[in-house]
């Protein structure tokens, strides 16, 4: 069982005492910003002006994600999801939580149906490799640190003259 260090801020202490017990056994609530796991979760492609969240929640199941989102919403705890290293995760500081989806990284390619199903933590390169090996091509960039879900949903793409749009 995890103990709550004295130095935890209110959000982190609340997550450890209230949220952790209702998550699945493999879910993690990281509160030690000096730990390797915490650093891995918060490391991005750039650490310029990076903020340090109160905690990192690393769900192990989709139910963990749902449980966390409901908990954070009910308790008015701001959070930012992250699947790859190009997210806006550094925009959340001690007032909020980083939801690190990297553990949700399963990919299934159904050659008969011509479909690929993948979880929220999948990066573009593993998705492209799995599809390629099944005889399919994913029409997207191949940066290894970019989450596949945000890219496929249009993340990082914008009109070249966005500042001139009404």
C-alpha positions in Angstrom: 0.0 0.0 0.0 1.3 3.5 -0.9 1.8 6.0 1.9 1.1 9.7 1.5 4.3 11.7 1.9 3.9 14.9 4.0 5.1 17.0 1.0 2.1 16.2 -1.3 -0.1 19.0 -2.2 -3.9 18.6 -1.6 -4.7 17.3 -5.0 -2.0 14.6 -5.0 -2.9 13.5 -1.4 -6.6 13.3 -2.4 -5.7 11.1 -5.5 -3.6 8.7 -3.4 -6.2 8.4 -0.6 -9.4 8.5 -2.6 -8.8 7.6 -6.3 -6.0 5.0 -6.1 -8.2 2.5 -4.1 -11.0 2.6 -6.7 -8.7 2.0 -9.7 -7.6 -1.4 -11.0 -4.6 -3.0 -9.3 -2.2 -2.1 -12.2 -3.1 1.5 -12.4 -0.6 4.0 -11.1 -0.9 7.3 -9.2 2.5 9.0 -9.4 3.2 11.8 -7.0 7.0 12.0 -6.6 8.2 14.4 -9.3 11.8 13.2 -8.7 11.0 9.6 -9.5 12.0 8.0 -12.9 8.4 7.0 -13.6 7.1 10.5 -13.0 9.9 12.0 -15.2 9.1 9.5 -17.9 5.5 10.5 -17.9 6.1 14.2 -18.0 9.0 14.2 -20.5 8.1 15.7 -23.8 9.8 16.6 -27.1 10.6 19.9 -25.5 10.7 20.9 -21.8 10.8 24.6 -22.5 8.4 26.3 -20.0 7.3 22.9 -18.8 5.2 22.8 -15.7 5.1 20.0 -13.2 1.6 18.5 -12.4 0.5 17.7 -8.9 0.3 14.0 -10.0 0.4 11.7 -12.9 -2.4 9.1 -13.3 -1.4 6.1 -15.5 -4.6 4.0 -16.1 -4.3 0.3 -16.9 -7.8 -0.2 -18.3 -10.5 1.8 -20.0 -12.5 1.6 -16.8 -9.6 3.3 -15.0 -9.8 6.2 -17.6 -13.6 6.5 -17.0 -13.2 6.3 -13.2 -10.5 9.0 -13.3 -12.4 11.4 -15.6 -15.6 11.1 -13.5 -13.5 11.6 -10.3 -11.6 14.6 -11.6 -14.7 16.2 -13.0 -16.7 15.7 -9.8 -13.8 17.1 -7.7 -13.1 20.0 -10.2 -9.5 18.8 -10.7 -8.1 20.0 -14.0 -6.3 17.4 -16.1 -4.6 17.0 -19.5 -4.5 13.6 -21.3 -1.2 12.5 -22.9 -0.5 9.6 -25.3 2.7 10.7 -26.9 5.4 13.3 -26.3 3.9 16.1 -28.3 0.9 16.8 -26.1 0.1 20.0 -24.3 0.8 18.2 -21.0 3.3 20.8 -19.9 0.4 23.3 -19.7 -0.8 21.7 -16.5 1.0 22.6 -13.3 0.5 21.9 -9.6 -3.2 22.8 -9.9 -3.9 19.7 -12.0 -3.1 16.1 -13.1 -1.5 14.6 -16.2 -3.5 11.5 -17.4 -0.8 9.4 -19.0 -2.4 6.9 -21.4 0.9 5.2 -22.5 -0.1 1.9 -20.9 -3.1 1.6 -23.2 -1.1 0.5 -26.2 -2.7 -2.5 -27.8 -3.2 -2.7 -31.6 -5.4 -5.2 -33.5 -5.4 -5.3 -37.3 -8.3 -7.4 -38.8 -7.2 -8.2 -42.4 -10.6 -9.7 -43.2 -12.5 -6.6 -42.2 -9.8 -4.2 -43.4 -9.7 -2.4 -40.0 -7.3 -1.5 -37.3 -8.4 -1.0 -33.7 -6.0 0.6 -31.3 -6.0 2.0 -27.8 -5.5 5.6 -26.8 -1.8 5.2 -25.8 -0.6 3.9 -29.2 2.0 6.0 -30.9 2.0 6.5 -34.7 5.1 4.4 -35.5 3.9 1.1 -33.9 0.5 1.6 -35.5 2.1 2.2 -38.9 4.3 -0.9 -38.5 1.4 -3.2 -37.5 -0.7 -2.0 -40.4 2.2 -2.3 -42.8 2.9 -5.8 -41.7 -0.8 -6.7 -42.4 -0.6 -5.1 -45.9 -2.1 -1.7 -45.1 -0.8 1.9 -45.1 -1.7 4.6 -42.5 -1.8 8.0 -44.2 -0.1 10.1 -41.5 3.3 11.3 -40.4 5.6 8.8 -38.7 7.1 10.7 -35.7 7.6 8.1 -33.0 6.6 10.3 -30.1 3.2 11.4 -31.5 0.1 9.7 -30.2 -1.9 8.0 -33.0 -5.3 9.1 -31.7 -4.5 12.8 -31.6 -3.0 12.8 -35.1 -5.9 10.8 -36.7 -8.3 13.2 -35.0 -6.5 16.1 -36.6 -4.1 17.1 -33.8 -1.2 19.3 -34.9 -2.9 20.1 -38.2 -4.2 23.6 -38.7 -5.0 25.9 -41.6 -1.6 27.5 -42.7 -3.1 30.9 -42.3 -5.1 30.2 -39.1 -4.3 33.6 -37.7 -6.1 35.2 -40.7 -9.3 33.1 -40.3 -12.4 35.0 -39.0 
